[in-house]
Amino acid sequence: MKFKYWNGFCLCGEEPLFPPDAQVMEGPQAPLVFLVRRDPMTARGWFAIRALEELYEPEGLCQLAPSTALVPVDVPEGLAAFVAEHGATVLNVAFQRALSWLLAQKIPKTSGFKITLVGLGDVGGTVLTGLKLLGREVREVSIFDPNQAQCARYEMELNQVLPLSPDASMPKITICAQENLFDCDLLAFTASRGVPGLDSGVSDVRMAQLEANQALIAPYAAQARETGFTGIFCQISDPVDLLARTAFLRSNQALDGTYDFDGLLPEQVQGFGLGVMAARAAYFAEKEGVDFTQGRVYGPHGQGLVVANHRGDEYDEALSLRLTELTRGANLRVRDLGFKPYIAPGLSSAAISLLQLLRGEDHFGAIPLDGVYFGCRSRFTPRGLAVSREELNPALLDRLARTHQSLKGLAGL
């Protein structure tokens, strides 16, 4: 395996991608990028590894636990130690914009972010208020909604909010033209159609919105492709996980409907719904007198949600199933009181989780795992998207596998 230096990166892998004058190197240098070519319909596009074994593992839930993959015997001497010390990036060149995306991430920002927020309904308004109060690293939130009066109202009112102290930083709220939606670092999509009313009797409120919201999000995903968007498309509308997959696929469709994978990388799309489930699980655990310090939540934030009282040896199946049921039905309990449950989701799943993403912190989000968007904890790093890997109880892994398989079925995989 040869290593070549090109444009500030040490690349190894597919020779035809290297320019003729690329410099041959004796060994790896940081930052190290492994180029791979894997099925873009189900494989990841840009991710970080901390052990060489992670380069060779299959796509799927194995990314949630320490890798057990085998490293080929012909790997150059010292490469495993180099990756363990410096980390590395894996880039899937089956995506046409993979290299341009990589170069766009060379100097990650830590402040001065611009966010575009699409949709100013109940959820969107809550998200915007949270970003205004908490977004110290955000310089601007640009808002878009077909209801222009709603935009004018939020621009006026939130720019009249006092900072907590004279030197406190708060983002400016501006109104965005539709053609400029993707002139930002992060687009947060909260627009939704067909939310069931309080008297509808619908038991799965999230899935009831799927068809209408797929049609709603499609043109925005197409616009992300057309503009060459290099930021993060944050999908917040319900059902989060399936709509994240819709946004990814639509952005990679040519005009004739064929998939050319000249759009967003899988990691450029994240679904945000799991944060509120983590908060609800902790709330109900406290009510039940359960220690939830090692508790975890995974998967979709509706049917198929997995709540675990503990990730390891103290995992209790019966207790975890009870916490799961309480957590999954929490939105219905709010609706029983006569209210739509959007305050906690708008803050925990969206505003707080989005800011954690921008800060490079672990956050709850649905990320691509073997073709479907699966909720877990991850973070963005200069090396790529890094999943939070932990030793997991085998019984918990079985539950996760069932949920993952169910999501694959819903996604037609």
C-alpha positions as CSV (number, residue, x, y, z in Angstrom):
1,M,0.0,0.0,0.0
2,K,1.5,3.3,-1.1
3,F,1.1,6.7,0.6
4,K,1.1,9.9,-1.3
5,Y,1.0,13.5,-0.3
6,W,-1.6,15.8,-2.0
7,N,-3.0,19.2,-1.2
8,G,-2.2,19.0,2.5
9,F,-3.4,15.5,3.1
10,C,-1.8,12.1,3.3
11,L,-3.9,9.9,1.1
12,C,-3.8,6.2,0.7
13,G,-5.9,3.9,-1.4
14,E,-7.1,4.4,-5.0
15,E,-4.2,5.4,-7.3
16,P,-6.3,6.9,-10.2
17,L,-7.4,9.7,-7.9
18,F,-3.9,11.0,-7.3
19,P,-2.5,13.7,-9.6
20,P,0.5,12.6,-11.6
21,D,2.9,14.8,-9.6
22,A,1.8,13.5,-6.2
23,Q,4.7,12.9,-3.9
24,V,5.3,9.3,-2.9
25,M,6.0,9.0,0.8
26,E,7.8,6.4,2.9
27,G,5.0,6.3,5.6
28,P,1.9,8.0,6.9
29,Q,1.7,11.6,7.9
30,A,-1.1,13.3,9.8
31,P,-3.8,14.1,8.8
32,L,-4.2,10.6,7.3
33,V,-7.1,10.0,5.0
34,F,-8.1,6.5,3.8
35,L,-9.9,6.5,0.5
36,V,-12.4,3.7,0.0
37,R,-15.1,3.0,-2.6
38,R,-18.2,1.5,-1.0
39,D,-21.8,1.2,-2.0
40,P,-23.2,4.8,-1.5
41,M,-26.7,3.6,-1.0
42,T,-25.8,2.0,2.3
43,A,-22.3,3.0,3.2
44,R,-21.0,5.9,5.2
45,G,-19.2,8.8,3.4
46,W,-16.9,10.6,5.9
47,F,-16.1,9.3,9.4
48,A,-13.3,9.2,11.9
49,I,-11.5,6.1,13.1
50,R,-9.4,5.8,16.3
51,A,-8.2,2.2,15.7
52,L,-7.2,0.6,12.4
53,E,-9.7,-2.2,13.0
54,E,-12.5,0.3,12.4
55,L,-11.5,0.7,8.8
56,Y,-12.3,-2.9,8.0
57,E,-15.5,-3.4,10.0
58,P,-18.8,-3.8,8.1
59,E,-21.5,-1.2,8.1
60,G,-24.1,-1.5,10.9
61,L,-24.6,-1.5,14.6
62,C,-21.0,-2.6,15.2
63,Q,-20.1,1.1,15.0
64,L,-21.7,1.5,18.5
65,A,-19.3,-0.8,20.2
66,P,-15.5,-1.2,20.2
67,S,-14.4,-2.8,16.9
68,T,-13.7,-6.5,16.7
69,A,-12.8,-6.5,13.0
70,L,-9.5,-8.1,11.8
71,V,-6.7,-6.1,10.2
72,P,-5.2,-7.7,7.1
73,V,-1.8,-9.2,7.5
74,D,-0.3,-7.2,4.6
75,V,-0.9,-3.8,6.3
76,P,2.3,-1.7,6.4
77,E,4.2,-2.0,9.7
78,G,3.5,0.8,12.2
79,L,0.2,1.9,10.5
80,A,-2.0,0.6,13.4
81,A,0.1,2.4,15.9
82,F,0.0,5.6,13.9
83,V,-3.8,5.5,13.7
84,A,-4.0,4.8,17.4
85,E,-1.9,7.8,18.1
86,H,-3.2,10.3,15.6
87,G,-6.6,9.0,14.4
88,A,-7.6,9.1,10.8
89,T,-10.4,9.9,8.3
90,V,-12.2,7.5,6.1
91,L,-13.6,9.0,2.9
92,N,-15.9,7.2,0.5
93,V,-15.0,8.4,-3.0
94,A,-18.2,6.7,-4.4
95,F,-19.7,10.1,-3.5
96,Q,-18.8,12.6,-6.2
97,R,-18.3,15.5,-3.8
98,A,-16.3,13.6,-1.2
99,L,-13.0,15.3,-1.8
100,S,-14.5,18.8,-2.0
101,W,-16.4,18.1,1.3
102,L,-13.1,16.9,2.9
103,L,-11.3,20.1,1.9
104,A,-14.1,22.2,3.2
105,Q,-13.6,20.7,6.6
106,K,-9.9,21.4,6.9
107,I,-10.2,24.3,9.3
108,P,-13.3,23.7,11.5
109,K,-14.8,26.8,12.9
110,T,-15.5,27.3,16.6
111,S,-17.6,30.5,16.4
112,G,-19.3,32.8,14.0
113,F,-21.7,30.2,12.8
114,K,-24.7,31.0,10.6
115,I,-27.8,28.9,10.9
116,T,-30.8,28.9,8.6
117,L,-34.1,27.8,10.3
118,V,-36.9,26.7,8.0
119,G,-40.3,26.6,9.5
120,L,-41.7,28.9,12.3
121,G,-44.5,26.8,13.7
122,D,-44.7,25.7,17.3
123,V,-41.5,23.7,17.1
124,G,-39.6,26.2,14.9
125,G,-40.5,29.1,17.2
126,T,-39.3,27.2,20.2
127,V,-36.1,26.2,18.5
128,L,-35.4,29.8,17.4
129,T,-36.0,31.1,21.0
130,G,-33.6,28.5,22.3
131,L,-30.9,29.4,19.8
132,K,-31.3,33.1,20.5
133,L,-30.8,32.6,24.3
134,L,-28.1,29.9,24.2
135,G,-26.2,30.3,20.9
136,R,-23.2,32.2,22.0
137,E,-21.1,30.8,19.1
138,V,-23.8,31.7,16.5
139,R,-23.5,35.1,14.9
140,E,-26.8,34.9,12.9
141,V,-29.9,32.8,12.6
142,S,-31.6,33.4,9.3
143,I,-35.3,32.4,9.3
144,F,-37.6,31.3,6.5
145,D,-41.3,30.5,6.5
146,P,-44.0,30.9,3.8
147,N,-45.9,33.1,6.4
148,Q,-44.0,36.3,6.0
149,A,-45.8,37.9,8.9
150,Q,-44.5,35.2,11.2
151,C,-41.0,35.9,10.0
152,A,-41.4,39.6,10.6
153,R,-42.8,39.0,14.1
154,Y,-39.9,36.8,15.2
155,E,-37.3,39.1,13.6
156,M,-38.8,42.0,15.5
157,E,-39.4,40.4,18.9
158,L,-36.2,38.3,19.3
159,N,-34.0,41.1,18.3
160,Q,-35.5,43.0,21.2
161,V,-34.3,40.4,23.8
162,L,-31.7,41.8,26.2
163,P,-28.5,39.8,26.8
164,L,-28.0,38.4,30.2
165,S,-24.9,40.6,30.6
166,P,-23.5,43.5,28.6
167,D,-20.8,41.4,27.1
168,A,-22.9,38.3,26.4
169,S,-23.0,37.2,22.8
170,M,-26.4,36.6,21.2
171,P,-27.1,35.8,17.5
172,K,-28.8,38.3,15.3
173,I,-32.1,37.2,13.8
174,T,-32.6,37.9,10.1
175,I,-35.1,37.0,7.4
176,C,-33.9,34.8,4.6
177,A,-34.8,34.8,1.0
178,Q,-35.7,31.3,-0.4
179,E,-32.8,31.3,-2.9
180,N,-30.3,32.0,-0.1
181,L,-31.4,29.2,2.3
182,F,-28.1,27.2,2.0
183,D,-25.8,30.2,2.5
184,C,-25.1,28.9,6.0
185,D,-23.2,26.4,8.1
186,L,-26.2,24.5,9.3
187,L,-29.8,24.3,8.0
188,A,-32.4,23.3,10.6
189,F,-35.6,22.0,9.0
190,T,-38.6,22.1,11.2
191,A,-41.4,22.7,8.6
192,S,-44.2,20.1,8.8
193,R,-47.6,19.3,7.3
194,G,-50.5,17.3,8.5
195,V,-49.7,17.3,12.3
196,P,-52.7,15.4,13.8
197,G,-55.0,17.5,15.9
198,L,-55.6,16.9,19.6
199,D,-58.9,15.2,18.9
200,S,-57.6,13.0,16.0
201,G,-57.2,9.8,18.0
202,V,-54.0,9.0,16.1
203,S,-51.7,6.9,18.3
204,D,-48.5,7.3,16.3
205,V,-48.5,11.0,15.6
206,R,-45.0,11.0,14.1
207,M,-45.6,8.3,11.4
208,A,-48.9,10.0,10.5
209,Q,-46.9,12.9,9.0
210,L,-44.5,10.8,6.8
211,E,-46.1,11.1,3.4
212,A,-46.9,14.8,3.6
213,N,-43.5,15.7,5.0
214,Q,-41.6,13.6,2.5
215,A,-43.2,15.7,-0.2
216,L,-42.4,18.9,1.8
217,I,-38.7,18.2,2.3
218,A,-37.9,16.9,-1.2
219,P,-37.4,20.3,-2.9
220,Y,-35.2,21.6,-0.1
221,A,-33.0,18.6,-0.4
222,A,-32.8,19.2,-4.2
223,Q,-31.9,22.8,-3.5
224,A,-29.1,21.7,-1.2
225,R,-27.7,19.6,-4.2
226,E,-28.1,22.5,-6.7
227,T,-26.2,24.9,-4.5
228,G,-23.4,22.5,-3.6
229,F,-24.2,22.8,0.1
230,T,-21.2,22.0,2.3
231,G,-22.9,22.4,5.7
232,I,-25.1,20.2,7.8
233,F,-28.8,19.5,6.9
234,C,-30.5,19.0,10.3
235,Q,-33.8,17.3,9.9
236,I,-36.2,17.9,12.8
237,S,-39.7,17.3,11.4
238,D,-41.4,14.0,12.1
239,P,-40.7,11.1,11.5
240,V,-37.1,12.3,11.9
241,D,-35.2,9.1,11.0
242,L,-37.1,8.3,7.8
243,L,-37.1,12.0,6.6
244,A,-33.4,12.2,7.1
245,R,-33.1,9.3,4.7
246,T,-35.5,11.0,2.3
247,A,-33.3,14.2,2.4
248,F,-30.1,12.3,1.7
249,L,-31.6,10.3,-1.2
250,R,-33.4,13.2,-2.8
251,S,-30.2,15.3,-2.8
252,N,-28.4,12.5,-4.7
253,Q,-30.9,12.2,-7.5
254,A,-30.3,13.6,-11.0
255,L,-33.1,15.3,-12.9
256,D,-34.2,12.0,-14.5
257,G,-34.6,10.4,-11.0
258,T,-31.5,8.2,-11.1
259,Y,-29.1,8.2,-8.2
260,D,-25.8,9.7,-9.2
261,F,-24.6,10.5,-5.7
262,D,-23.6,14.0,-6.6
263,G,-25.4,15.5,-3.6
264,L,-25.0,15.4,0.2
265,L,-22.8,12.9,1.9
266,P,-24.7,10.7,4.4
267,E,-23.1,12.5,7.3
268,Q,-24.2,15.9,6.0
269,V,-27.7,14.9,7.0
270,Q,-28.6,14.3,10.7
271,G,-32.0,13.7,12.3
272,F,-32.8,15.4,15.6
273,G,-35.4,13.7,17.7
274,L,-33.6,11.6,20.2
275,G,-32.5,14.4,22.5
276,V,-36.0,14.8,24.1
277,M,-36.2,11.0,24.5
278,A,-33.0,11.1,26.6
279,A,-34.5,13.9,28.7
280,R,-37.8,12.1,29.1
281,A,-36.1,8.8,30.0
282,A,-34.1,10.6,32.7
283,Y,-37.3,12.3,33.9
284,F,-39.2,9.0,34.3
285,A,-36.2,7.2,35.8
286,E,-36.2,9.8,38.5
287,K,-39.9,9.4,39.1
288,E,-39.4,5.6,39.3
289,G,-36.4,5.9,41.7
290,V,-34.0,4.5,39.0
291,D,-30.3,5.4,38.7
292,F,-30.0,6.5,35.1
293,T,-26.4,7.8,35.2
294,Q,-25.4,4.9,32.9
295,G,-28.8,4.8,31.1
296,R,-28.9,5.1,27.3
297,V,-31.4,5.8,24.5
298,Y,-31.1,4.7,20.9
299,G,-33.0,4.4,17.7
300,P,-36.1,6.3,16.5
301,H,-37.9,8.7,18.8
302,G,-41.1,6.8,18.3
303,Q,-42.0,3.2,17.6
304,G,-38.8,1.2,18.0
305,L,-37.2,3.5,20.6
306,V,-34.8,1.7,22.9
307,V,-34.3,2.9,26.5
308,A,-31.8,1.0,28.6
309,N,-31.5,1.5,32.4
310,H,-27.8,0.7,32.0
311,R,-25.5,0.0,29.1
312,G,-23.5,-2.8,30.6
313,D,-23.7,-5.6,33.2
314,E,-26.5,-4.0,35.2
315,Y,-28.9,-3.9,32.2
316,D,-32.4,-4.9,33.3
317,E,-34.6,-5.9,30.4
318,A,-38.0,-5.6,32.3
319,L,-37.0,-2.2,33.8
320,S,-35.7,-1.0,30.5
321,L,-38.9,-2.0,28.6
322,R,-41.0,-0.1,31.3
323,L,-38.8,3.0,30.9
324,T,-39.1,2.7,27.1
325,E,-42.9,2.6,27.2
326,L,-43.1,5.6,29.6
327,T,-40.7,7.6,27.5
328,R,-42.3,6.7,24.1
329,G,-45.8,7.7,25.3
330,A,-44.8,11.0,27.0
331,N,-46.0,13.1,24.1
332,L,-49.4,11.5,24.3
333,R,-49.6,12.4,28.0
334,V,-49.1,16.0,27.1
335,R,-51.7,15.8,24.4
336,D,-54.1,14.2,27.0
337,L,-53.7,17.5,28.9
338,G,-54.9,19.4,25.8
339,F,-51.6,20.6,24.5
340,K,-49.3,19.8,21.6
341,P,-46.0,18.6,23.0
342,Y,-43.4,20.9,21.3
343,I,-41.5,22.7,24.1
344,A,-39.2,19.9,25.3
345,P,-38.7,18.5,21.8
346,G,-37.9,22.0,20.4
347,L,-35.3,22.6,23.1
348,S,-33.8,19.1,23.9
349,S,-33.9,17.5,20.5
350,A,-33.2,20.6,18.5
351,A,-31.8,23.8,20.0
352,I,-29.5,22.2,22.6
353,S,-28.5,19.3,20.4
354,L,-27.7,21.6,17.4
355,L,-25.5,23.7,19.6
356,Q,-23.7,20.7,21.0
357,L,-23.1,19.6,17.4
358,L,-21.5,23.0,16.5
359,R,-19.3,22.8,19.6
360,G,-18.0,19.4,18.6
361,E,-19.6,17.7,21.6
362,D,-21.4,14.4,21.9
363,H,-25.0,15.0,21.0
364,F,-28.1,12.9,20.3
365,G,-28.8,12.5,16.6
366,A,-29.8,10.0,13.9
367,I,-26.8,9.2,11.8
368,P,-26.3,6.8,8.9
369,L,-25.7,3.1,10.0
370,D,-26.0,0.6,7.1
371,G,-28.3,2.8,5.1
372,V,-30.7,3.9,7.7
373,Y,-30.6,6.8,10.1
374,F,-30.3,5.5,13.6
375,G,-30.4,7.5,16.8
376,C,-27.3,7.4,19.1
377,R,-24.6,9.7,20.4
378,S,-22.0,11.1,18.1
379,R,-19.9,14.2,17.5
380,F,-18.2,16.0,14.6
381,T,-14.4,16.1,14.8
382,P,-11.7,17.4,12.4
383,R,-11.2,13.8,11.3
384,G,-14.9,13.1,10.6
385,L,-18.1,12.0,12.3
386,A,-17.2,9.9,15.4
387,V,-19.7,7.6,17.0
388,S,-19.7,7.1,20.8
389,R,-18.5,3.5,21.1
390,E,-19.2,1.7,24.4
391,E,-19.3,-1.9,25.6
392,L,-22.9,-2.9,25.4
393,N,-24.8,-5.7,27.2
394,P,-25.7,-8.5,24.7
395,A,-29.4,-8.3,25.5
396,L,-29.3,-4.6,24.8
397,L,-27.5,-5.3,21.5
398,D,-30.3,-7.7,20.6
399,R,-32.9,-5.0,21.1
400,L,-30.9,-2.6,19.0
401,A,-30.6,-5.1,16.2
402,R,-34.4,-5.6,16.1
403,T,-35.0,-1.9,15.9
404,H,-32.3,-1.5,13.2
405,Q,-33.8,-4.2,11.1
406,S,-37.3,-2.7,11.4
407,L,-35.9,0.7,10.2
408,K,-34.3,-1.0,7.3
409,G,-37.6,-2.5,6.4
410,L,-39.4,0.8,6.5
411,A,-36.6,2.3,4.3
412,G,-37.0,-0.5,1.8
413,L,-33.5,-2.0,2.4
